[in-house]
Amino acid sequence: MKLKIKHTTSYLYQDKVFPEPHHLYFYPQNRSYLTVLDHTIEIAPKPDGRAIRLDVENNSYEQCWFNNLTDQLTVNVLMTLEVSELNQFNFLVEEKSKTNHTSAIKLYLEHQLLLNEELVSWLEDVENNNPVQFVGALCHKIHKKWDHTTSYSPDLLDPNSCFNSDAASCRDLAWMMIQMLRHKGYPARFVSGYSYNPEITGHELHAWVEVWVAGAGWIGIDPSSGLFITELYIPLATSYHPVNTLPVQGSFRGNGTSELQTKVDIDLID
């Protein structure tokens, strides 16, 4: 199966500004079910320099820098991917990892916020000694309790505020689930990318969760859908914290305010 993805991101500035170096996270991550057939990034205004780099959490990004003022910054991404069937359950859970990952995993166990008593009590109802069954049950329970809303803001609800709401964005639900998993001792990280749904015409940047299980490694799960991920999920960036997965990261010098416009189209071409 082949997917064609077109993603346009534009920042329109009220006055001319000087853009500082930007990092663009639009490169699909290495996954066994995913092959990148072609990939281009067009940037306007044209950067005075650009280079593909690797960050501390092994995410590929493009660094670009500018020497002139501008009243807009537009990033057009076009890629074609081939995906094959993903069997998320083709593994054996082991009592402990064959390799000592203690120091590397520690970052994905850090609590960014103390969970309130009501949330902890709700979480205690999801009990299962099998880690995969526990994760699946928690994901399903989150999906049933909260309605999914769309948000283009980089800001997040904190997990306690999200818990007390009736609806939340995919990013809010993913971040809340990560804190729940860490509270229960499961290493978890935030994933930003695309999720193709053949039943809709318009898409958006999506967020989900990966949880680390000994033997299985990182397992993808989506609290917005209540399901484990499939081959139709295309990860662009992963991190212990959501702020590190934003697709366009950078700032500008000047007094102009900015307006964000974004559009994602995903088409099945085979």
Secondary structure, DSSP 8 states (H G I E B T S, - for coil): -EEEEEEEEEEEEEEEEEE--EEE--S----TTEEEEEEEEEEES--SEEEEEE-TTS-EEEEEE-SS-EEEEEEEEEEEEEE----TT-S---SS-SS--HHHHGGGG--SS---HHHHHHHHT---SSHHHHHHHHHHHHHHHSEEE----S----HHHHHTSSEEEHHHHHHHHHHHHHHTT--EEEEEEEE--TT-S-B--EEEEEEEETTTEEEEEETTTTEE--TTEEEEEEESSGGGG-SEE--EESS--EEEEEEEEEEE--
